[in-house]
Amino acid sequence: MTIAQALAAALALGIDRLDAQLLLLHAIGRPLHDRAWLRAHDTDEFSKSRWPAFARQLDRRATGEPLAYLVGEKEFHGLTLKIDARVLVPRPDTETLVDWALERLDALASPTVLDLGTGSGAIALALVHARPDALVRAIDASADALAVAAANATRLRLAVQFTQADWLDGAAVSYDVIVSNPPYIAADDRHLAALRHEPITALAAGADGLDDLRRIVRDAPPHLSEGGWLLLEHGHDQADAVRALLAERGFAEVQSRNDLAGIARCSGGIWRTVK
């Protein structure tokens, strides 16, 4: 079997071409960015000994298991993160949240940032990578998630302080920015079935998907500095509800930011004790 024939076999199983190429590169030990190599070496032999493992990966992808779990990594905001089933796969939409946080930090020297529900560490690590002078702390209730995040920080040589806690329980005060991509899918949402391979605790949040967002908005102010920002990712249809929560709690300059698809994906506001 040649490289081209192995790829054709993957496509015949209904695997997306890009996914098939990445799984094939992973199977032969090539870097995932090296898709051009496949074209240049399509007549090279694909060892029979590699086929069983490759076939198992194809079967798993066909059942909906995320590609990141199969290849063990995911690109996020210029970083290559190691990913497995202990954490949610970072989405490109979340880069909108990172970019907004960096804007809020732009004029500050040595800012302080808290990332709630860090998962793989994607947001916290992207922030400290862009702002090495920032003091970034990250919280998650899951010890498994924190193990993944800490391993990513060590491998990338990025300094983030990780803590296991239930949202803001025991958190410090006077953060310039608190940022979070919490669970925000309704518990009975039909889309959860397609996400069954990922940890449900990182996805669902009560009957309307707003349980964790409500709690964060309620509890965040004592942990923010004067003029600090709370920035939250949420569902594609939750911007109005989240802005209302922020305004009711007393946040000012409440606003939303669109993702690359033009969908209001993040909302936030500034906390001022002097109104």
Buried (B, 14 or more C-beta within 10 A) or exposed (E): EEBBEBBEBBBEEEBEEEBBBBBBBBBBEBEBEBBEBBEEBBEBEBEEEBBEEBBEBBEBBEEEBBBBBBBEBBEBBEBBBBBBBBBBBBBEBBBBBBBBBBEBBEEBEEBBBBBBBBBBBBBBBBBBBBBEEBBBBBBBBBEEBBBBBBBBBEEBEBEBEBBEEEBBEEBEEEBBBBBBBBBBBBBEBEEBEEBEEBBEEBBBBBEBBBBBBBBBBEBBBEBBBEBBBBBBBBBEEBBEBBBEBBEEBEBEEBBBBEBEEEBBBBBBBBBBEEE
